[in-house]
Amino acid sequence: MRMEALILYTALGSSQILRYKHCSLLAMFRSRFISEVCQRFYSHLLYEREGISPPNISSPAVVVSVNGVDNSSYAVSSGGNGTAGNNTNGLTTPAPKAEEPEEHFHPLVDFLWAVTVAIFVLFGMVGAFISGKVADYFGRKKGMIVITVLMFIAAVFGGIPIIVNSFEVLIVHRAFVGLHCGINVSLASLYLAEISPKKIRGAVGTIHQLFITIGILWSNIMGVSKLAGRDGVWPWVYVFNAFPAFICLVCMPFCPESPRWLLIKKGEEQEARDALRKFRGYLDVEDEIDEMKIEARKSQSIQQFSLKQLLTTPELKIPLFIAIMMQVSQQWSGINAVMSYSSFMYKNAGVDKNLVEWVVCLTSTINVLTTIVAVPLMEKLGRRPLLIWPMVGMLLSFVLLTIFHNLQYVEDLKDHHSVFAYISIVVMHTYVIGFAIGLGPIPFIVVSEIFRQEPRAAAMSFSLTFNWICNFVLMLVFRFMQKSMLGYVYLPFIVTLALAITFIFFMVPETKNRTFDDIANSIAFGKKRGKKSKAFGDQDGEELQQMT
């Protein structure tokens, strides 16, 4: 690909850093210092509005340890990626606590903080649900440019809470960020899938995920106590929204629109040909144009694919079920549980509490490096092997984590707690590596590959809505799981992974180096290969004609 593609990846990467910097509450809720200073700000405002002098509130650096559990970094729980994702794809809330370290905060802080957390996910659901309409109405590229304005608005609201003395504007900020995230994850995945040559489509999708992991690392670094995780400084974390949004706004206009959208959706064959030539860097793109024209005739009778059509078209039942299960598997794979006990593991391993936040940054660095390795592997090994085998490793990691995590609660083995903690840390990182290779990037890639052009945007939107719903459900229940299950909190995720591996083995096709039409034919419900479809007339044998 030529320079336009390089600009494209820079722009998309910036938009995803912007998105995942805040997705799953990364900037606000990954760092215990950002979390504490924001809650302290809420508390001071509430006391001031009541005309009461705020009581002494402990510093965020103070560590509250209950039964050997480091509770200093506890933040309101949230789901992992991706939406999203991908998170998405993780949290850094610590082990459960028996008492609140912020016991001197105003009584309403917990509720308001929960609202601040939840509104992000709620508006993410809305964004995911409408993303298909945005993608089809504006186009993939123009849609991403249009929604960039949401992040400029979010940056303004996120940067002024101290100036206007209001925590409500921070809640509004979270709503705008969630709306943008819900729309953008769908548009970016669709765009990258549709502009990529089939031989590197998976690798390009993984580059998308690579920028997401870089965004997660950046959010961790900005949130440390030496940087933005301090009183009076934390709004700059949210003002930073404007910077990657500006890069995206400047770079994206130089990138061509999706050729598949131009030809199949708009019927603009010459414009699609010109865009494809810019992406490929050579003039002879007729083979790809012919393949698009065949797919276009199969879907030319459908102008706008509605949700009702998506749910009632027989041949879409299986691919839609696959798409939903992939998103559910990603969110409920347990990345939250791994990251939530990281502080506990590091403390028992003897890591200084002031260094824990930097060690968490190291974990994010490993996530970035692993994703870099996954880029060439995606086309060399294929989607199925990179899903199944890393997930097997994740499942085994959870089994070992359950064993060694619980051993750290046994007082008779107190002398060996540090050893068990070191083993848990190693196993935790094997899990993170497995997630970064497989369940992190691949669900978005596969979902964008198993549908033809017309239902693709609607299907991506619908499946991502389930991603956000699972995110929200996990956000609601995970805190209670932590408190009630302690070291056995991994067990539900072990079951989820086992079921997901079985489902993928039997149901998910290999999509590497295959056309969208070929993939759709291989998994269509209710028709054999070569039989005409009710929704998409099988016209492969027709003479190719000029699109008008």
C-alpha positions in Angstrom: 0.0 0.0 0.0 1.1 3.6 -0.7 1.5 6.7 1.5 -2.3 7.2 1.8 -2.5 3.9 3.7 0.3 5.0 6.0 -1.6 8.2 6.7 -4.7 6.1 7.2 -3.1 3.9 9.9 -1.7 6.9 11.6 -5.2 8.6 11.7 -7.0 5.4 12.7 -4.4 4.6 15.3 -4.7 8.0 16.8 -8.5 7.7 16.9 -8.2 4.3 18.6 -5.7 5.6 21.1 -8.3 8.3 21.8 -11.0 5.7 22.1 -9.3 3.1 24.1 -7.5 5.6 26.2 -11.0 6.1 27.7 -12.7 2.9 26.8 -13.4 0.6 29.7 -12.7 3.7 31.9 -9.0 3.4 31.1 -7.9 7.0 31.8 -10.1 7.6 34.8 -10.4 4.1 36.3 -7.2 2.2 35.5 -5.1 4.4 37.7 -5.8 4.3 41.4 -4.5 7.9 41.7 -6.8 9.3 39.0 -9.7 7.4 40.6 -8.9 8.7 44.1 -8.3 12.4 43.1 -11.5 12.4 41.1 -13.5 11.0 43.9 -11.9 13.4 46.3 -13.0 16.3 44.0 -16.5 14.9 44.0 -16.5 14.8 47.8 -15.1 18.3 48.3 -17.7 19.8 46.0 -20.6 17.9 47.8 -19.4 19.2 51.2 -19.0 22.7 49.9 -22.5 22.8 48.4 -23.8 21.7 51.8 -21.8 24.4 53.5 -19.8 21.8 55.5 -16.0 21.9 55.8 -14.6 18.7 54.2 -13.1 16.2 56.6 -9.6 15.0 56.3 -9.5 12.6 53.4 -6.6 10.2 53.2 -4.0 10.6 50.4 -4.3 8.2 47.5 -0.8 7.0 48.3 -2.0 5.6 51.6 -2.3 1.8 51.4 -5.1 0.1 53.3 -4.3 -3.5 53.8 -6.9 -6.0 55.1 -6.0 -9.6 55.6 -3.0 -9.2 53.4 -5.0 -7.6 50.5 -3.8 -4.3 49.1 -6.9 -2.2 48.7 -5.2 1.1 47.9 -6.0 1.1 44.2 -9.6 0.0 44.3 -11.8 1.7 41.7 -15.3 1.0 40.6 -15.3 -2.1 38.4 -15.9 -2.0 34.7 -15.9 -4.4 31.8 -12.8 -5.1 29.6 -12.3 -4.2 25.1 -13.8 -3.7 23.0 -16.1 -3.2 23.0 -15.7 -2.2 22.1 -12.8 -4.6 23.2 -11.3 -5.3 23.5 -10.4 -3.9 26.6 -11.0 -4.4 25.5 -9.6 -4.8 27.3 -8.8 -4.8 31.0 -8.9 -3.1 34.4 -6.5 -2.4 37.2 -8.8 -2.5 40.2 -7.2 -4.5 43.0 -8.3 -7.3 45.2 -11.5 -7.0 47.2 -11.6 -5.0 50.3 -13.2 -5.5 53.6 -13.5 -1.8 54.3 -13.5 1.3 52.2 -10.3 3.3 52.1 -12.2 6.4 51.2 -14.4 6.1 54.3 -14.2 9.9 54.8 -15.6 10.7 51.4 -19.1 12.2 51.2 -21.8 9.4 51.4 -23.0 10.2 47.9 -19.6 9.8 46.2 -20.0 6.0 45.7 -23.3 6.5 43.9 -22.1 9.4 41.8 -19.0 7.6 40.9 -21.0 4.6 39.9 -23.1 6.9 37.6 -19.9 8.2 36.1 -18.8 4.7 35.3 -22.1 3.5 34.1 -23.0 6.4 31.8 -19.9 5.6 29.7 -21.1 2.0 29.0 -24.8 3.1 28.5 -23.9 5.6 25.8 -21.4 3.1 24.4 -24.4 0.8 23.9 -26.3 3.6 22.1 -23.3 4.3 19.9 -22.9 0.7 19.0 -26.6 0.3 18.2 -26.6 3.3 15.8 -23.2 2.7 14.3 -24.6 0.7 11.4 -26.8 3.6 10.4 -23.9 6.0 10.6 -21.7 3.7 8.6 -24.2 3.3 5.8 -25.4 6.9 5.7 -22.1 8.8 5.8 -19.8 6.0 4.7 -17.0 4.5 6.7 -14.4 7.3 6.3 -16.8 10.2 6.5 -18.5 8.7 9.5 -15.2 8.6 11.4 -14.6 12.2 10.5 -18.1 13.3 11.5 -18.0 11.6 14.9 -14.6 13.2 15.8 -16.5 16.3 16.9 -17.8 14.2 19.8 -14.3 13.9 21.2 -13.6 17.6 20.9 -16.8 18.2 22.9 -15.7 15.6 25.4 -12.3 17.2 25.7 -13.9 20.5 26.6 -16.2 19.0 29.2 -13.4 16.9 30.6 -11.0 19.8 31.0 -13.3 22.2 32.9 -14.6 20.5 36.0 -12.2 22.4 38.3 -12.7 25.7 36.5 -16.5 25.6 36.7 -16.4 23.7 40.0 -18.7 21.0 38.8 -18.4 17.2 38.7 -21.5 17.0 36.5 -19.5 18.1 33.5 -17.2 15.2 34.0 -20.2 12.9 33.8 -21.3 14.6 30.6 -17.7 14.0 29.3 -18.0 10.3 29.9 -21.3 10.2 28.0 -19.7 11.8 24.9 -16.7 9.5 25.1 -18.9 6.4 25.4 -21.1 7.5 22.4 -17.9 8.0 20.3 -16.4 4.7 21.4 -19.6 2.8 20.5 -19.7 4.2 17.0 -16.0 4.3 16.3 -15.1 0.7 17.0 -17.7 -0.4 14.4 -16.6 2.1 11.8 -12.9 1.5 12.1 -13.3 -2.3 12.0 -15.5 -2.1 8.9 -13.3 0.4 7.1 -10.1 -1.6 7.7 -11.7 -4.9 6.7 -13.1 -3.4 3.5 -9.9 -1.6 2.3 -7.5 -4.5 3.0 -6.4 -7.0 0.4 -7.6 -10.4 1.5 -4.1 -11.8 1.9 -3.3 -9.2 4.7 -6.8 -8.4 6.0 -6.1 -10.1 9.3 -2.8 -8.4 9.8 -4.3 -5.0 9.1 -7.0 -5.7 11.7 -4.3 -6.6 14.2 -2.5 -3.3 13.5 -5.8 -1.7 14.6 -5.6 -3.7 17.8 -1.9 -2.7 18.2 -2.8 1.0 18.3 -5.4 0.1 20.9 -2.8 -1.5 23.1 -0.6 1.5 22.7 -3.5 3.6 23.8 -3.9 1.4 26.9 -0.2 1.8 27.7 -0.4 5.6 27.2 -3.4 5.8 29.6 -1.5 3.9 32.2 1.5 6.1 31.9 -0.5 9.4 32.1 -2.4 8.1 35.1 0.6 7.5 37.4 1.0 9.7 40.5 4.1 11.4 39.2 2.3 12.7 36.1 -1.5 13.4 35.8 -2.6 11.3 38.8 -2.5 14.3 41.1 -4.9 16.9 42.5 -5.3 19.8 40.2 -3.6 18.1 37.3 -6.0 15.3 36.4 -8.2 17.3 34.0 -5.3 17.4 31.5 -5.9 13.7 31.0 -9.2 14.5 29.4 -8.1 17.6 27.6 -5.7 15.3 25.8 -8.8 14.0 23.9 -8.5 16.9 21.6 -5.0 16.0 20.4 -5.6 12.6 18.8 -9.0 13.8 17.6 -7.2 16.6 15.8 -4.7 14.2 14.2 -7.6 12.0 13.0 -9.4 15.0 11.7 -6.4 16.2 9.7 -5.3 12.8 8.4 -8.5 11.1 7.5 -9.6 13.4 4.6 -6.4 12.3 2.8 -7.6 8.6 2.9 -10.0 7.3 0.2 -13.4 6.0 1.1 -14.0 2.3 1.3 -14.1 1.0 -2.3 -16.6 -1.7 -1.4 -19.0 0.8 0.1 -18.6 3.1 -2.9 -19.3 0.3 -5.4 -21.8 -2.0 -3.6 -23.7 0.5 -1.5 -23.5 3.6 -3.7 -23.0 2.0 -7.2 -20.1 4.3 -7.9 -17.8 1.9 -9.8 -15.3 4.4 -11.1 -14.9 6.1 -7.8 -14.4 2.7 -6.2 -11.8 1.8 -8.8 -9.9 5.1 -8.2 -10.0 4.6 -4.4 -8.8 1.0 -4.8 -5.9 2.1 -7.0 -4.8 4.6 -4.4 -4.8 1.9 -1.7 -3.1 -0.8 -3.8 -0.5 1.5 -5.5 -1.0 0.0 -9.0 -3.6 0.4 -11.8 -4.7 -3.2 -12.5 -7.4 -3.7 -9.8 -10.0 -5.3 -12.1 -9.9 -8.7 -10.3 -11.0 -7.1 -7.1 -13.5 -4.8 -8.9 -15.1 -7.9 -10.5 -15.4 -9.7 -7.2 -17.1 -6.6 -5.7 -19.5 -6.4 -8.7 -20.5 -10.1 -8.3 -21.3 -9.3 -4.6 -23.0 -6.1 -5.6 -25.5 -7.9 -7.8 -26.3 -10.4 -5.1 -27.3 -7.5 -2.8 -28.6 -4.9 -5.2 -32.2 -5.5 -4.3 -31.6 -4.3 -0.7 -31.1 -0.6 -0.3 -30.9 -0.5 3.5 -30.4 -3.6 5.6 -32.7 -3.2 8.6 -32.5 -4.9 12.0 -35.6 -6.9 11.1 -34.0 -8.2 7.9 -30.8 -9.0 9.8 -32.8 -11.1 12.3 -35.2 -12.8 9.9 -32.9 -13.6 6.9 -32.3 -17.4 7.2 -28.8 -17.4 5.8 -27.7 -14.8 8.3 -28.7 -16.7 11.5 -25.5 -18.7 11.8 -23.1 -15.9 11.1 -25.0 -13.5 13.3 -24.9 -16.1 16.2 -21.1 -16.5 15.6 -20.7 -12.7 15.7 -22.6 -12.4 19.0 -20.8 -15.3 20.6 -17.4 -13.9 19.6 -18.2 -10.6 21.3 -19.6 -12.2 24.4 -16.5 -14.5 24.6 -14.2 -11.5 24.4 -15.9 -9.5 27.2 -16.4 -12.5 29.5 -13.0 -14.1 29.0 -11.8 -12.8 32.3 -9.3 -10.2 31.5 -10.9 -8.0 34.2 -10.3 -10.7 36.9 -6.6 -11.0 35.9 -5.9 -7.2 36.0 -8.1 -6.7 39.1 -5.8 -8.7 41.3 -2.5 -7.4 39.9 -1.8 -5.1 42.8 -2.4 -7.9 45.2 0.0 -10.2 43.3 2.7 -7.5 43.1 2.4 -6.7 46.8 2.8 -10.3 47.9 5.8 -10.6 45.6 7.4 -7.8 47.6 7.1 -5.1 44.9 7.2 -1.7 46.5 3.8 -0.1 46.5 5.2 3.0 44.8 6.5 0.9 42.0 3.3 -1.1 41.4 1.9 1.5 39.0 5.0 1.3 36.9 5.0 -2.5 36.9 1.4 -2.3 35.6 2.8 -0.1 32.8 5.3 -2.9 32.1 2.4 -5.3 31.8 0.8 -3.0 29.2 4.1 -2.9 27.4 4.1 -6.7 27.2 0.6 -6.4 25.8 1.9 -4.1 23.0 4.9 -6.3 22.2 2.8 -9.4 22.0 0.4 -7.7 19.6 3.3 -6.7 17.4 4.2 -10.4 17.2 0.6 -11.3 16.4 0.6 -9.1 13.2 2.5 -11.4 11.0 1.1 -14.5 12.7 -2.4 -13.6 11.7 -1.9 -14.4 8.1 0.7 -17.1 8.6 -1.3 -19.3 11.0 -4.9 -18.1 10.4 -7.7 -17.0 12.7 -8.9 -20.3 14.1 -5.5 -21.5 15.5 -4.8 -18.0 16.9 -8.1 -18.1 18.7 -8.2 -21.7 19.9 -4.7 -22.4 21.2 -4.2 -19.0 23.0 -7.6 -19.5 24.6 -6.5 -23.0 25.8 -3.4 -21.3 27.3 -5.7 -18.7 28.9 -7.9 -21.4 30.4 -4.8 -23.2 31.8 -3.5 -20.0 33.2 -6.7 -19.4 35.1 -6.5 -22.9 36.6 -3.0 -22.2 37.8 -4.0 -18.7 39.0 -6.9 -20.2 41.0 -4.5 -22.6 42.7 -1.6 -20.2 43.5 -3.9 -17.3 44.3 -5.7 -19.3 47.0 -2.4 -20.5 48.4 -1.6 -16.9 49.1 -4.5 -16.8 51.6 -3.2 -19.8 53.6 -1.5 -18.6 56.7 0.4 -21.9 57.3 2.2 -21.2 54.0 3.0 -17.6 54.7 6.7 -18.1 54.2 6.0 -19.2 50.6 3.5 -16.4 49.7 6.1 -14.4 47.8 6.9 -17.5 45.7 3.3 -18.2 45.0 2.9 -14.5 44.0 5.8 -14.6 41.6 4.3 -17.7 40.0 0.9 -16.0 39.8 2.5 -13.0 38.1 4.2 -15.1 35.5 0.9 -17.0 34.9 -1.0 -13.7 34.7 1.3 -12.5 32.0 0.9 -15.7 30.0 -2.8 -15.1 30.1 -2.4 -11.5 28.9 -0.2 -12.7 26.1 -2.8 -15.2 25.1 -5.5 -12.5 25.1 -3.4 -10.1 23.1 -2.8 -12.7 20.4 -6.3 -14.1 20.1 -9.4 -12.8 21.8 -8.1 -9.2 21.7 -8.0 -8.5 18.0 -9.7 -11.5 16.3 -13.4 -11.1 17.2 -13.5 -7.8 15.4 -11.7 -9.2 12.4 -13.9 -12.3 12.1 -17.1 -10.4 12.6 -16.2 -8.0 9.8 -15.3 -11.0 7.5 -18.2 -13.4 7.8 -20.9 -11.0 6.3 -21.4 -9.7 2.8 -21.4 -6.0 2.2 -25.1 -5.1 2.7 -25.6 -6.7 6.2 -22.1 -6.1 7.4 -22.6 -2.7 9.0 -25.9 -3.8 10.7 -24.4 -7.1 11.9 -21.3 -5.3 13.3 -23.5 -2.8 15.0 -25.8 -5.5 16.5 -23.0 -7.8 17.7 -21.1 -4.8 19.3 -24.3 -3.9 21.2 -23.9 -7.3 22.8 -20.3 -6.5 23.6 -21.3 -3.4 25.4 -24.2 -5.2 27.2 -21.8 -7.8 28.5 -19.5 -5.0 29.5 -22.3 -3.4 31.5 -23.4 -6.7 33.1 -19.8 -7.5 34.2 -19.4 -4.0 35.5 -22.5 -4.5 37.7 -21.6 -8.0 39.1 -17.8 -8.1 39.1 -17.4 -6.1 42.3 -19.7 -8.5 44.2 -17.8 -11.5 42.6 -14.6 -10.1 43.9 -15.9 -9.8 47.4 -17.7 -13.1 47.6 -15.5 -15.4 45.6 -12.0 -14.0 46.4 -9.4 -16.3 44.8 -12.2 -18.4 43.1 -13.3 -15.5 41.0 -11.6 -17.1 38.0 -13.9 -20.1 38.0 -16.8 -18.6 36.0 -14.3 -17.4 33.4 -12.8 -20.9 33.1 -16.2 -22.2 32.3 -16.8 -19.4 29.8 -13.5 -20.1 28.1 -14.1 -23.8 27.9 -17.5 -23.2 26.2 -16.1 -20.6 23.9 -13.3 -22.9 22.8 -15.8 -25.6 22.0 -18.0 -23.2 20.1 -15.2 -21.8 18.0 -13.8 -25.3 17.2 -17.1 -26.4 15.8 -18.7 -23.3 14.5 -16.2 -20.6 13.5 -14.7 -21.0 9.9 -11.2 -20.1 8.9 -11.4 -16.7 7.0 -7.8 -16.3 6.1 -7.1 -15.4 2.5 -10.8 -15.9 1.4 -13.2 -13.5 -0.2 -16.2 -12.2 1.8 -18.6 -13.9 -0.6 -16.8 -17.3 -0.2 -16.9 -17.0 3.6 -20.6 -16.0 3.6 -21.4 -19.0 1.3 -19.6 -21.4 3.5 -21.6 -20.6 6.7 -25.0 -19.6 5.2 -28.0 -21.1 7.0 -30.5 -23.2 5.2 -28.8 -23.5 1.8 -26.2 -25.7 0.3 -23.2 -24.3 -1.6 -24.4 -23.2 -5.1 -28.1 -23.1 -4.2 -29.7 -19.7 -4.7 -30.3 -17.6 -1.6 -33.6 -15.8 -1.0 -31.9 -12.7 0.3 -29.0 -12.6 -2.1 -29.5 -14.1 -5.6 -26.6 -16.3 -6.4 -25.5 -14.9 -9.8 -21.9 -15.9 -10.0 -22.4 -17.2 -13.5 -23.8 -14.0 -14.9 -21.7 -11.9 -17.3 -20.1 -9.0 -15.5 -21.7 -5.7 -16.4 -20.8 -2.1 -15.8 -22.3 -0.7 -12.6 -24.4 2.4 -13.1 
